[in-house]
Amino acid sequence: MISADEKSQLQALRRCHPELGTAAGRTRRVEFEYDRGGTLASFGAYDVHLARLFGKVADKTGIVPFMELVEEVMTSEPYPSAANVYWVVDNGSSHNGQRSVERMAAAFPHAKLVHLPVHASWLNQIEIVFSVIQRKVIKPADFADLSALADRLVRFTTRYNATATPFDWRFTTKDLAALLERLDAHRPADETLLAA
């Protein structure tokens, strides 16, 4: 199963003054003023069982760069020889609607595009990967130009694939019961007193 999406409007911000690293008694200092160096989009396809990340950087989001990512994945083993490859996506413009399902099936008949419900993109595991990218690659943003940002994204994909393991992403009914119990422990004994 492939979890896919795009992260748009990644800015190549160049700090006006260099960062000052940590030292004894001093925290790291990052300049707040910056020059804008443009934006690009990062596309990701994440195999949730193998923890394998495919990444593509493009000038902007759209059907063409998304389908280029699909082609990269679907022509890499084990996907060409799989009976079915399920792609979980949100309803973003690069891959929304029935036409995207038909486009995917025409290009790769064994690829099945599955759309998440509207406003439920948080269920897509690629969002966890994008969160890691945001924290470990992009922040604090300080890039000489767009090519420096693109290079860091590409190098991260290689590093991630060398070290990643699948997310242990389960939430059972037992977990739900425990969560509700913890929430109930923090609820006032008589909520009608709060309404008064």
N, CA and C atoms as an extended XYZ file, in Angstrom:
588
Properties=species:S:1:pos:R:3:atomname:S:1:resname:S:1:resid:I:1 pbc="F F F"
N         0.851       -1.178        0.000 N   MET     1
C         0.000        0.000        0.000 CA  MET     1
C         0.894        1.238        0.000 C   MET     1
N         0.580        2.150       -0.882 N   ILE     2
C         1.323        3.394       -1.031 CA  ILE     2
C         0.465        4.547       -0.516 C   ILE     2
N         1.045        5.350        0.330 N   SER     3
C         0.409        6.548        0.850 CA  SER     3
C         1.074        7.730        0.148 C   SER     3
N         0.312        8.560       -0.542 N   ALA     4
C         0.925        9.608       -1.361 CA  ALA     4
C         0.230       10.952       -1.206 C   ALA     4
N         1.010       11.996       -1.392 N   ASP     5
C         0.480       13.362       -1.361 CA  ASP     5
C         1.582       14.315       -1.798 C   ASP     5
N         1.273       15.607       -1.791 N   GLU     6
C         2.268       16.616       -2.104 CA  GLU     6
C         2.272       17.672       -1.020 C   GLU     6
N         3.422       18.270       -0.842 N   LYS     7
C         3.589       19.383        0.096 CA  LYS     7
C         3.962       20.581       -0.763 C   LYS     7
N         3.052       21.513       -0.870 N   SER     8
C         3.257       22.649       -1.773 CA  SER     8
C         3.827       23.849       -1.031 C   SER     8
N         4.247       24.830       -1.819 N   GLN     9
C         4.698       26.127       -1.300 CA  GLN     9
C         5.851       26.018       -0.298 C   GLN     9
N         6.798       25.110       -0.548 N   LEU    10
C         8.001       25.057        0.282 CA  LEU    10
C         8.894       26.219       -0.132 C   LEU    10
N         9.211       27.081        0.811 N   GLN    11
C         9.941       28.300        0.495 CA  GLN    11
C        11.440       28.146        0.726 C   GLN    11
N        12.218       28.638       -0.202 N   ALA    12
C        13.665       28.716       -0.032 CA  ALA    12
C        13.957       30.075        0.592 C   ALA    12
N        13.925       30.110        1.915 N   LEU    13
C        14.191       31.356        2.630 CA  LEU    13
C        15.676       31.422        2.960 C   LEU    13
N        16.275       32.541        2.656 N   ARG    14
C        17.701       32.741        2.937 CA  ARG    14
C        17.801       33.759        4.077 C   ARG    14
N        18.340       33.327        5.209 N   ARG    15
C        18.470       34.208        6.370 CA  ARG    15
C        19.456       35.338        6.065 C   ARG    15
N        19.150       36.547        6.523 N   CYS    16
C        19.990       37.713        6.239 CA  CYS    16
C        21.332       37.650        6.973 C   CYS    16
N        21.364       36.965        8.094 N   HIS    17
C        22.601       36.813        8.867 CA  HIS    17
C        22.748       35.345        9.234 C   HIS    17
N        23.970       34.847        9.330 N   PRO    18
C        24.158       33.422        9.626 CA  PRO    18
C        23.637       33.044       11.013 C   PRO    18
N        23.264       31.794       11.128 N   GLU    19
C        22.814       31.235       12.405 CA  GLU    19
C        23.986       31.212       13.377 C   GLU    19
N        23.686       31.409       14.651 N   LEU    20
C        24.698       31.321       15.700 CA  LEU    20
C        24.406       30.061       16.498 C   LEU    20
N        25.293       29.095       16.423 N   GLY    21
C        25.072       27.798       17.060 CA  GLY    21
C        25.086       27.872       18.574 C   GLY    21
N        24.762       26.756       19.184 N   THR    22
C        24.750       26.692       20.645 CA  THR    22
C        26.169       26.767       21.186 C   THR    22
N        26.269       27.245       22.410 N   ALA    23
C        27.539       27.299       23.135 CA  ALA    23
C        27.199       27.208       24.620 C   ALA    23
N        28.186       27.108       25.439 N   ALA    24
C        27.948       27.016       26.883 CA  ALA    24
C        27.118       28.212       27.340 C   ALA    24
N        25.966       27.941       27.918 N   GLY    25
C        25.100       28.998       28.424 CA  GLY    25
C        24.353       29.777       27.364 C   GLY    25
N        24.408       29.346       26.105 N   ARG    26
C        23.720       30.078       25.032 CA  ARG    26
C        22.951       29.101       24.141 C   ARG    26
N        21.689       29.401       23.902 N   THR    27
C        20.896       28.577       22.997 CA  THR    27
C        21.189       28.980       21.554 C   THR    27
N        20.796       28.164       20.644 N   ARG    28
C        20.971       28.447       19.220 CA  ARG    28
C        20.183       29.693       18.841 C   ARG    28
N        20.766       30.493       17.979 N   ARG    29
C        20.099       31.720       17.549 CA  ARG    29
C        19.933       31.688       16.032 C   ARG    29
N        18.696       31.941       15.605 N   VAL    30
C        18.376       31.950       14.183 CA  VAL    30
C        17.823       33.322       13.831 C   VAL    30
N        18.409       33.927       12.811 N   GLU    31
C        17.988       35.251       12.350 CA  GLU    31
C        16.529       35.198       11.895 C   GLU    31
N        15.745       36.191       12.272 N   PHE    32
C        14.332       36.198       11.880 CA  PHE    32
C        14.099       36.872       10.535 C   PHE    32
N        15.030       37.687       10.060 N   GLU    33
C        14.865       38.334        8.756 CA  GLU    33
C        15.413       37.430        7.665 C   GLU    33
N        14.732       37.449        6.534 N   TYR    34
C        15.136       36.571        5.438 CA  TYR    34
C        14.777       37.182        4.093 C   TYR    34
N        15.428       36.663        3.057 N   ASP    35
C        15.084       36.985        1.677 CA  ASP    35
C        14.384       35.775        1.093 C   ASP    35
N        13.389       36.014        0.259 N   ARG    36
C        12.647       34.916       -0.359 CA  ARG    36
C        13.369       34.462       -1.628 C   ARG    36
N        13.512       33.132       -1.761 N   GLY    37
C        14.189       32.581       -2.918 CA  GLY    37
C        13.277       31.781       -3.822 C   GLY    37
N        11.971       31.892       -3.642 N   GLY    38
C        11.016       31.154       -4.458 CA  GLY    38
C        10.428       29.950       -3.722 C   GLY    38
N         9.547       29.247       -4.401 N   THR    39
C         8.887       28.087       -3.803 CA  THR    39
C         8.961       26.893       -4.746 C   THR    39
N         8.811       25.732       -4.165 N   LEU    40
C         8.678       24.512       -4.952 CA  LEU    40
C         7.752       23.555       -4.219 C   LEU    40
N         7.447       22.448       -4.866 N   ALA    41
C         6.548       21.442       -4.299 CA  ALA    41
C         7.315       20.139       -4.147 C   ALA    41
N         6.988       19.422       -3.086 N   SER    42
C         7.595       18.123       -2.838 CA  SER    42
C         6.486       17.074       -2.882 C   SER    42
N         6.678       16.059       -3.705 N   PHE    43
C         5.728       14.956       -3.805 CA  PHE    43
C         6.316       13.764       -3.085 C   PHE    43
N         5.478       13.041       -2.360 N   GLY    44
C         5.955       11.862       -1.655 CA  GLY    44
C         5.026       10.684       -1.849 C   GLY    44
N         5.632        9.504       -1.989 N   ALA    45
C         4.896        8.238       -2.027 CA  ALA    45
C         5.590        7.333       -1.028 C   ALA    45
N         4.841        6.849       -0.053 N   TYR    46
C         5.409        6.107        1.065 CA  TYR    46
C         4.781        4.719        1.124 C   TYR    46
N         5.614        3.684        1.010 N   ASP    47
C         5.138        2.308        1.166 CA  ASP    47
C         5.019        2.039        2.658 C   ASP    47
N         3.791        1.913        3.149 N   VAL    48
C         3.554        1.812        4.584 CA  VAL    48
C         4.054        0.497        5.179 C   VAL    48
N         4.228       -0.529        4.367 N   HIS    49
C         4.696       -1.821        4.874 CA  HIS    49
C         6.215       -1.931        4.846 C   HIS    49
N         6.859       -1.299        3.876 N   LEU    50
C         8.316       -1.389        3.730 CA  LEU    50
C         9.042       -0.156        4.269 C   LEU    50
N         8.311        0.873        4.641 N   ALA    51
C         8.887        2.153        5.076 CA  ALA    51
C         9.819        2.708        4.007 C   ALA    51
N         9.402        2.601        2.777 N   ARG    52
C        10.195        3.081        1.644 CA  ARG    52
C         9.564        4.360        1.112 C   ARG    52
N        10.378        5.385        0.992 N   LEU    53
C         9.901        6.695        0.553 CA  LEU    53
C        10.411        6.996       -0.851 C   LEU    53
N         9.496        7.404       -1.713 N   PHE    54
C         9.831        7.913       -3.036 CA  PHE    54
C         9.522        9.399       -3.000 C   PHE    54
N        10.445       10.209       -3.486 N   GLY    55
C        10.216       11.643       -3.465 CA  GLY    55
C        10.481       12.272       -4.820 C   GLY    55
N         9.775       13.343       -5.074 N   LYS    56
C         9.954       14.092       -6.313 CA  LYS    56
C         9.786       15.562       -5.979 C   LYS    56
N        10.650       16.378       -6.529 N   VAL    57
C        10.571       17.821       -6.347 CA  VAL    57
C        10.169       18.429       -7.686 C   VAL    57
N         9.229       19.368       -7.642 N   ALA    58
C         8.744       20.011       -8.870 CA  ALA    58
C         8.542       21.502       -8.610 C   ALA    58
N         8.434       22.253       -9.696 N   ASP    59
C         8.211       23.696       -9.577 CA  ASP    59
C         6.875       24.008       -8.908 C   ASP    59
N         5.872       23.165       -9.195 N   LYS    60
C         4.546       23.376       -8.612 CA  LYS    60
C         3.807       22.045       -8.592 C   LYS    60
N         2.683       22.023       -7.898 N   THR    61
C         1.877       20.812       -7.845 CA  THR    61
C         1.121       20.657       -9.153 C   THR    61
N         0.586       19.479       -9.383 N   GLY    62
C        -0.203       19.253      -10.582 CA  GLY    62
C        -0.252       17.786      -10.957 C   GLY    62
N        -1.059       17.494      -11.936 N   ILE    63
C        -1.255       16.119      -12.388 CA  ILE    63
C         0.032       15.550      -12.967 C   ILE    63
N         0.752       16.325      -13.772 N   VAL    64
C         1.956       15.820      -14.443 CA  VAL    64
C         3.023       15.376      -13.443 C   VAL    64
N         3.426       16.220      -12.471 N   PRO    65
C         4.447       15.745      -11.537 CA  PRO    65
C         3.957       14.579      -10.665 C   PRO    65
N         2.664       14.575      -10.335 N   PHE    66
C         2.146       13.455       -9.554 CA  PHE    66
C         2.235       12.162      -10.354 C   PHE    66
N         1.858       12.196      -11.617 N   MET    67
C         1.924       10.990      -12.442 CA  MET    67
C         3.371       10.569      -12.709 C   MET    67
N         4.300       11.503      -12.736 N   GLU    68
C         5.721       11.148      -12.851 CA  GLU    68
C         6.172       10.375      -11.615 C   GLU    68
N         5.690       10.797      -10.441 N   LEU    69
C         5.996       10.060       -9.207 CA  LEU    69
C         5.377        8.669       -9.258 C   LEU    69
N         4.135        8.581       -9.711 N   VAL    70
C         3.457        7.290       -9.842 CA  VAL    70
C         4.268        6.369      -10.752 C   VAL    70
N         4.730        6.901      -11.871 N   GLU    71
C         5.517        6.088      -12.805 CA  GLU    71
C         6.816        5.598      -12.163 C   GLU    71
N         7.474        6.480      -11.403 N   GLU    72
C         8.711        6.071      -10.722 CA  GLU    72
C         8.457        4.899       -9.778 C   GLU    72
N         7.373        4.986       -9.026 N   VAL    73
C         7.046        3.912       -8.077 CA  VAL    73
C         6.641        2.642       -8.815 C   VAL    73
N         5.720        2.786       -9.759 N   MET    74
C         5.132        1.612      -10.402 CA  MET    74
C         6.095        0.882      -11.335 C   MET    74
N         7.240        1.473      -11.640 N   THR    75
C         8.241        0.784      -12.467 CA  THR    75
C         9.400        0.262      -11.617 C   THR    75
N         9.281        0.382      -10.282 N   SER    76
C        10.295       -0.136       -9.357 CA  SER    76
C         9.742       -1.361       -8.660 C   SER    76
N        10.539       -2.426       -8.615 N   GLU    77
C        10.080       -3.633       -7.919 CA  GLU    77
C         9.897       -3.333       -6.437 C   GLU    77
N         8.918       -3.926       -5.820 N   PRO    78
C         8.068       -5.043       -6.211 CA  PRO    78
C         6.751       -4.638       -6.868 C   PRO    78
N         6.553       -3.359       -7.157 N   TYR    79
C         5.254       -2.865       -7.604 CA  TYR    79
C         4.843       -3.319       -9.003 C   TYR    79
N         5.750       -3.424       -9.983 N   PRO    80
C         5.301       -3.883      -11.310 CA  PRO    80
C         4.800       -5.327      -11.299 C   PRO    80
N         5.330       -6.142      -10.408 N   SER    81
C         4.917       -7.546      -10.394 CA  SER    81
C         3.857       -7.853       -9.340 C   SER    81
N         3.384       -6.838       -8.621 N   ALA    82
C         2.331       -7.043       -7.619 CA  ALA    82
C         0.976       -7.201       -8.305 C   ALA    82
N         0.093       -7.990       -7.714 N   ALA    83
C        -1.249       -8.170       -8.275 CA  ALA    83
C        -2.010       -6.844       -8.263 C   ALA    83
N        -1.965       -6.134       -7.133 N   ASN    84
C        -2.602       -4.826       -6.987 CA  ASN    84
C        -1.714       -3.944       -6.124 C   ASN    84
N        -1.669       -2.684       -6.436 N   VAL    85
C        -0.961       -1.705       -5.620 CA  VAL    85
C        -1.974       -0.615       -5.287 C   VAL    85
N        -2.302       -0.507       -4.015 N   TYR    86
C        -3.286        0.478       -3.575 CA  TYR    86
C        -2.583        1.783       -3.214 C   TYR    86
N        -3.082        2.868       -3.776 N   TRP    87
C        -2.574        4.210       -3.523 CA  TRP    87
C        -3.606        4.957       -2.704 C   TRP    87
N        -3.255        5.354       -1.490 N   VAL    88
C        -4.144        6.113       -0.618 CA  VAL    88
C        -3.776        7.583       -0.751 C   VAL    88
N        -4.749        8.389       -1.165 N   VAL    89
C        -4.521        9.820       -1.378 CA  VAL    89
C        -5.676       10.618       -0.792 C   VAL    89
N        -5.435       11.909       -0.588 N   ASP    90
C        -6.529       12.789       -0.175 CA  ASP    90
C        -7.224       13.303       -1.440 C   ASP    90
N        -7.958       14.367       -1.320 N   ASN    91
C        -8.690       14.899       -2.468 CA  ASN    91
C        -8.033       16.142       -3.039 C   ASN    91
N        -6.703       16.188       -2.977 N   GLY    92
C        -5.957       17.309       -3.539 CA  GLY    92
C        -6.113       17.369       -5.054 C   GLY    92
N        -5.865       18.531       -5.612 N   SER    93
C        -6.123       18.751       -7.033 CA  SER    93
C        -5.279       17.882       -7.958 C   SER    93
N        -4.152       17.383       -7.503 N   SER    94
C        -3.285       16.543       -8.347 CA  SER    94
C        -3.844       15.142       -8.554 C   SER    94
N        -4.764       14.750       -7.687 N   HIS    95
C        -5.242       13.370       -7.731 CA  HIS    95
C        -6.656       13.236       -7.171 C   HIS    95
N        -7.540       14.158       -7.520 N   ASN    96
C        -8.907       14.071       -6.994 CA  ASN    96
C        -9.895       13.599       -8.058 C   ASN    96
N       -10.999       13.081       -7.600 N   GLY    97
C       -12.106       12.734       -8.486 CA  GLY    97
C       -11.936       11.454       -9.280 C   GLY    97
N       -12.998       11.118       -9.954 N   GLN    98
C       -13.061        9.886      -10.749 CA  GLN    98
C       -12.059        9.907      -11.899 C   GLN    98
N       -11.805       11.087      -12.458 N   ARG    99
C       -10.840       11.151      -13.572 CA  ARG    99
C        -9.450       10.716      -13.134 C   ARG    99
N        -9.081       11.007      -11.892 N   SER   100
C        -7.767       10.576      -11.417 CA  SER   100
C        -7.717        9.058      -11.261 C   SER   100
N        -8.833        8.461      -10.845 N   VAL   101
C        -8.914        6.995      -10.744 CA  VAL   101
C        -8.748        6.378      -12.132 C   VAL   101
N        -9.443        6.949      -13.108 N   GLU   102
C        -9.365        6.456      -14.489 CA  GLU   102
C        -7.973        6.669      -15.079 C   GLU   102
N        -7.371        7.819      -14.793 N   ARG   103
C        -6.026        8.119      -15.296 CA  ARG   103
C        -5.024        7.106      -14.752 C   ARG   103
N        -5.124        6.807      -13.461 N   MET   104
C        -4.220        5.848      -12.819 CA  MET   104
C        -4.422        4.456      -13.417 C   MET   104
N        -5.670        4.037      -13.579 N   ALA   105
C        -5.966        2.712      -14.128 CA  ALA   105
C        -5.505        2.590      -15.577 C   ALA   105
N        -5.594        3.667      -16.344 N   ALA   106
C        -5.145        3.632      -17.737 CA  ALA   106
C        -3.628        3.480      -17.812 C   ALA   106
N        -2.919        4.156      -16.926 N   ALA   107
C        -1.455        4.098      -16.934 CA  ALA   107
C        -0.935        2.791      -16.344 C   ALA   107
N        -1.562        2.339      -15.251 N   PHE   108
C        -1.132        1.127      -14.543 CA  PHE   108
C        -2.379        0.385      -14.070 C   PHE   108
N        -2.859       -0.588      -14.845 N   PRO   109
C        -4.121       -1.263      -14.525 CA  PRO   109
C        -4.167       -1.910      -13.136 C   PRO   109
N        -3.029       -2.294      -12.590 N   HIS   110
C        -3.045       -2.929      -11.267 CA  HIS   110
C        -2.872       -1.917      -10.130 C   HIS   110
N        -2.822       -0.629      -10.450 N   ALA   111
C        -2.767        0.426       -9.434 CA  ALA   111
C        -4.190        0.882       -9.133 C   ALA   111
N        -4.554        0.863       -7.877 N   LYS   112
C        -5.912        1.246       -7.447 CA  LYS   112
C        -5.826        2.493       -6.581 C   LYS   112
N        -6.406        3.576       -7.053 N   LEU   113
C        -6.397        4.837       -6.325 CA  LEU   113
C        -7.570        4.859       -5.351 C   LEU   113
N        -7.271        5.094       -4.076 N   VAL   114
C        -8.289        5.129       -3.023 CA  VAL   114
C        -8.258        6.510       -2.392 C   VAL   114
N        -9.391        7.217       -2.454 N   HIS   115
C        -9.474        8.551       -1.867 CA  HIS   115
C        -9.966        8.475       -0.429 C   HIS   115
N        -9.305        9.204        0.443 N   LEU   116
C        -9.764        9.334        1.816 CA  LEU   116
C       -10.981       10.251        1.848 C   LEU   116
N       -11.791       10.150        2.892 N   PRO   117
C       -12.914       11.092        3.004 CA  PRO   117
C       -12.391       12.537        3.058 C   PRO   117
N       -13.203       13.467        2.619 N   VAL   118
C       -12.839       14.882        2.671 CA  VAL   118
C       -12.546       15.254        4.124 C   VAL   118
N       -11.535       16.059        4.345 N   HIS   119
C       -11.083       16.520        5.666 CA  HIS   119
C       -10.495       15.388        6.520 C   HIS   119
N       -10.046       14.309        5.887 N   ALA   120
C        -9.455       13.213        6.655 CA  ALA   120
C        -8.046       12.881        6.167 C   ALA   120
N        -7.358       13.868        5.594 N   SER   121
C        -6.017       13.598        5.081 CA  SER   121
C        -5.051       13.217        6.199 C   SER   121
N        -5.397       13.551        7.450 N   TRP   122
C        -4.559       13.178        8.582 CA  TRP   122
C        -4.468       11.667        8.748 C   TRP   122
N        -5.366       10.919        8.103 N   LEU   123
C        -5.305        9.457        8.152 CA  LEU   123
C        -4.231        8.891        7.219 C   LEU   123
N        -3.701        9.720        6.354 N   ASN   124
C        -2.734        9.285        5.368 CA  ASN   124
C        -1.335        9.310        5.988 C   ASN   124
N        -0.632        8.159        6.001 N   GLN   125
C         0.660        8.081        6.675 CA  GLN   125
C         1.736        8.964        6.052 C   GLN   125
N         1.577        9.371        4.805 N   ILE   126
C         2.561       10.277        4.210 CA  ILE   126
C         2.591       11.595        4.979 C   ILE   126
N         1.501       11.940        5.641 N   GLU   127
C         1.471       13.163        6.441 CA  GLU   127
C         2.441       13.067        7.614 C   GLU   127
N         2.644       11.862        8.157 N   ILE   128
C         3.627       11.674        9.225 CA  ILE   128
C         5.027       11.912        8.660 C   ILE   128
N         5.282       11.376        7.472 N   VAL   129
C         6.583       11.578        6.817 CA  VAL   129
C         6.796       13.058        6.538 C   VAL   129
N         5.776       13.752        6.045 N   PHE   130
C         5.908       15.182        5.786 CA  PHE   130
C         6.178       15.954        7.083 C   PHE   130
N         5.619       15.483        8.182 N   SER   131
C         5.894       16.105        9.472 CA  SER   131
C         7.370       15.951        9.842 C   SER   131
N         7.929       14.779        9.589 N   VAL   132
C         9.352       14.549        9.830 CA  VAL   132
C        10.176       15.466        8.932 C   VAL   132
N         9.799       15.567        7.669 N   ILE   133
C        10.510       16.430        6.723 CA  ILE   133
C        10.456       17.886        7.191 C   ILE   133
N         9.312       18.327        7.654 N   GLN   134
C         9.169       19.705        8.123 CA  GLN   134
C        10.141       19.984        9.270 C   GLN   134
N        10.231       19.050       10.223 N   ARG   135
C        11.081       19.245       11.397 CA  ARG   135
C        12.565       19.047       11.114 C   ARG   135
N        12.904       18.063       10.280 N   LYS   136
C        14.305       17.683       10.115 CA  LYS   136
C        14.973       18.245        8.869 C   LYS   136
N        14.196       18.703        7.902 N   VAL   137
C        14.774       19.161        6.643 CA  VAL   137
C        14.537       20.650        6.427 C   VAL   137
N        13.348       21.112        6.712 N   ILE   138
C        12.966       22.466        6.326 CA  ILE   138
C        13.214       23.497        7.432 C   ILE   138
N        12.950       23.159        8.684 N   LYS   139
C        13.094       24.141        9.772 CA  LYS   139
C        14.460       24.042       10.406 C   LYS   139
N        15.078       25.140       10.799 N   PRO   140
C        14.708       26.482       10.380 CA  PRO   140
C        15.137       26.696        8.935 C   PRO   140
N        14.272       27.258        8.169 N   ALA   141
C        14.538       27.429        6.735 CA  ALA   141
C        15.698       28.392        6.527 C   ALA   141
N        16.748       27.892        5.888 N   ASP   142
C        17.882       28.729        5.518 CA  ASP   142
C        18.550       28.080        4.313 C   ASP   142
N        18.119       28.478        3.130 N   PHE   143
C        18.595       27.881        1.892 CA  PHE   143
C        19.138       28.974        0.981 C   PHE   143
N        20.265       28.705        0.337 N   ALA   144
C        20.862       29.679       -0.574 CA  ALA   144
C        19.923       29.975       -1.739 C   ALA   144
N        19.234       28.925       -2.220 N   ASP   145
C        18.312       29.084       -3.345 CA  ASP   145
C        17.442       27.833       -3.445 C   ASP   145
N        16.604       27.781       -4.476 N   LEU   146
C        15.702       26.635       -4.655 CA  LEU   146
C        16.457       25.327       -4.862 C   LEU   146
N        17.586       25.376       -5.554 N   SER   147
C        18.328       24.133       -5.792 CA  SER   147
C        18.881       23.565       -4.488 C   SER   147
N        19.244       24.425       -3.536 N   ALA   148
C        19.722       23.954       -2.234 CA  ALA   148
C        18.594       23.262       -1.466 C   ALA   148
N        17.406       23.828       -1.531 N   LEU   149
C        16.244       23.208       -0.892 CA  LEU   149
C        15.926       21.873       -1.549 C   LEU   149
N        15.903       21.836       -2.872 N   ALA   150
C        15.616       20.593       -3.600 CA  ALA   150
C        16.664       19.529       -3.282 C   ALA   150
N        17.932       19.932       -3.229 N   ASP   151
C        19.010       18.990       -2.929 CA  ASP   151
C        18.839       18.396       -1.533 C   ASP   151
N        18.480       19.217       -0.559 N   ARG   152
C        18.307       18.712        0.805 CA  ARG   152
C        17.133       17.730        0.873 C   ARG   152
N        16.052       18.011        0.132 N   LEU   153
C        14.906       17.094        0.109 CA  LEU   153
C        15.291       15.749       -0.515 C   LEU   153
N        16.038       15.774       -1.608 N   VAL   154
C        16.454       14.536       -2.276 CA  VAL   154
C        17.388       13.738       -1.374 C   VAL   154
N        18.351       14.418       -0.738 N   ARG   155
C        19.282       13.711        0.152 CA  ARG   155
C        18.557       13.119        1.357 C   ARG   155
N        17.519       13.819        1.847 N   PHE   156
C        16.758       13.278        2.968 CA  PHE   156
C        16.077       11.969        2.583 C   PHE   156
N        15.521       11.900        1.385 N   THR   157
C        14.847       10.677        0.942 CA  THR   157
C        15.803        9.495        0.984 C   THR   157
N        17.024        9.680        0.495 N   THR   158
C        18.023        8.611        0.524 CA  THR   158
C        18.332        8.205        1.960 C   THR   158
N        18.552        9.166        2.818 N   ARG   159
C        18.867        8.877        4.236 CA  ARG   159
C        17.694        8.199        4.923 C   ARG   159
N        16.504        8.684        4.672 N   TYR   160
C        15.313        8.108        5.295 CA  TYR   160
C        15.177        6.637        4.922 C   TYR   160
N        15.350        6.329        3.655 N   ASN   161
C        15.213        4.946        3.201 CA  ASN   161
C        16.273        4.032        3.799 C   ASN   161
N        17.413        4.581        4.182 N   ALA   162
C        18.473        3.775        4.780 CA  ALA   162
C        18.193        3.446        6.244 C   ALA   162
N        17.364        4.245        6.905 N   THR   163
C        17.193        4.076        8.353 CA  THR   163
C        15.763        3.823        8.819 C   THR   163
N        14.775        4.065        7.995 N   ALA   164
C        13.372        4.051        8.447 CA  ALA   164
C        12.842        2.645        8.683 C   ALA   164
N        11.900        2.563        9.591 N   THR   165
C        11.118        1.349        9.819 CA  THR   165
C         9.648        1.756        9.743 C   THR   165
N         8.770        0.801        9.435 N   PRO   166
C         7.347        1.159        9.342 CA  PRO   166
C         6.825        1.747       10.654 C   PRO   166
N         5.891        2.663       10.525 N   PHE   167
C         5.262        3.246       11.710 CA  PHE   167
C         4.408        2.185       12.395 C   PHE   167
N         4.472        2.145       13.719 N   ASP   168
C         3.594        1.262       14.483 CA  ASP   168
C         2.329        2.080       14.725 C   ASP   168
N         1.433        1.981       13.786 N   TRP   169
C         0.296        2.893       13.718 CA  TRP   169
C        -0.995        2.127       13.919 C   TRP   169
N        -1.299        1.816       15.175 N   ARG   170
C        -2.547        1.116       15.447 CA  ARG   170
C        -3.255        1.830       16.594 C   ARG   170
N        -4.520        1.753       16.541 N   PHE   171
C        -5.337        2.322       17.600 CA  PHE   171
C        -6.535        1.390       17.741 C   PHE   171
N        -6.460        0.513       18.735 N   THR   172
C        -7.479       -0.517       18.913 CA  THR   172
C        -8.622       -0.003       19.772 C   THR   172
N        -9.671       -0.803       19.893 N   THR   173
C       -10.784       -0.432       20.772 CA  THR   173
C       -10.313       -0.394       22.225 C   THR   173
N        -9.336       -1.233       22.555 N   LYS   174
C        -8.759       -1.224       23.902 CA  LYS   174
C        -8.047        0.118       24.154 C   LYS   174
N        -7.311        0.613       23.137 N   ASP   175
C        -6.654        1.918       23.247 CA  ASP   175
C        -7.685        3.028       23.425 C   ASP   175
N        -8.790        2.930       22.681 N   LEU   176
C        -9.856        3.928       22.790 CA  LEU   176
C       -10.456        3.927       24.192 C   LEU   176
N       -10.708        2.745       24.738 N   ALA   177
C       -11.273        2.650       26.087 CA  ALA   177
C       -10.322        3.267       27.112 C   ALA   177
N        -9.021        3.012       26.967 N   ALA   178
C        -8.039        3.580       27.893 CA  ALA   178
C        -7.989        5.103       27.777 C   ALA   178
N        -8.057        5.615       26.549 N   LEU   179
C        -8.051        7.058       26.334 CA  LEU   179
C        -9.283        7.693       26.972 C   LEU   179
N       -10.452        7.099       26.765 N   LEU   180
C       -11.683        7.637       27.352 CA  LEU   180
C       -11.633        7.606       28.873 C   LEU   180
N       -11.026        6.578       29.425 N   GLU   181
C       -10.866        6.483       30.876 CA  GLU   181
C        -9.995        7.622       31.395 C   GLU   181
N        -8.889        7.892       30.695 N   ARG   182
C        -8.000        8.985       31.098 CA  ARG   182
C        -8.712       10.334       30.994 C   ARG   182
N        -9.497       10.513       29.943 N   LEU   183
C       -10.232       11.766       29.788 CA  LEU   183
C       -11.281       11.924       30.890 C   LEU   183
N       -11.959       10.843       31.210 N   ASP   184
C       -12.963       10.896       32.275 CA  ASP   184
C       -12.339       11.244       33.617 C   ASP   184
N       -11.102       10.819       33.844 N   ALA   185
C       -10.424       11.108       35.113 CA  ALA   185
C       -10.195       12.608       35.289 C   ALA   185
N       -10.141       13.368       34.215 N   HIS   186
C        -9.907       14.803       34.284 CA  HIS   186
C       -11.192       15.621       34.225 C   HIS   186
N       -12.307       14.950       34.046 N   ARG   187
C       -13.600       15.652       33.943 CA  ARG   187
C       -14.104       15.942       35.358 C   ARG   187
N       -14.648       17.132       35.563 N   PRO   188
C       -15.230       17.443       36.885 CA  PRO   188
C       -16.338       16.448       37.215 C   PRO   188
N       -16.496       16.178       38.512 N   ALA   189
C       -17.461       15.179       38.954 CA  ALA   189
C       -18.876       15.527       38.527 C   ALA   189
N       -19.247       16.772       38.628 N   ASP   190
C       -20.596       17.179       38.275 CA  ASP   190
C       -20.515       18.317       37.268 C   ASP   190
N       -20.707       18.016       35.999 N   GLU   191
C       -20.607       19.052       34.955 CA  GLU   191
C       -21.763       20.030       35.000 C   GLU   191
N       -22.846       19.695       35.687 N   THR   192
C       -23.974       20.631       35.758 CA  THR   192
C       -23.586       21.869       36.579 C   THR   192
N       -22.613       21.734       37.486 N   LEU   193
C       -22.159       22.898       38.252 CA  LEU   193
C       -21.458       23.920       37.356 C   LEU   193
N       -20.802       23.414       36.285 N   LEU   194
C       -20.114       24.312       35.369 CA  LEU   194
C       -21.103       25.153       34.562 C   LEU   194
N       -22.278       24.596       34.268 N   ALA   195
C       -23.275       25.289       33.458 CA  ALA   195
C       -23.936       26.413       34.250 C   ALA   195
N       -23.940       26.330       35.552 N   ALA   196
C       -24.638       27.315       36.394 CA  ALA   196
C       -23.933       28.632       36.479 C   ALA   196
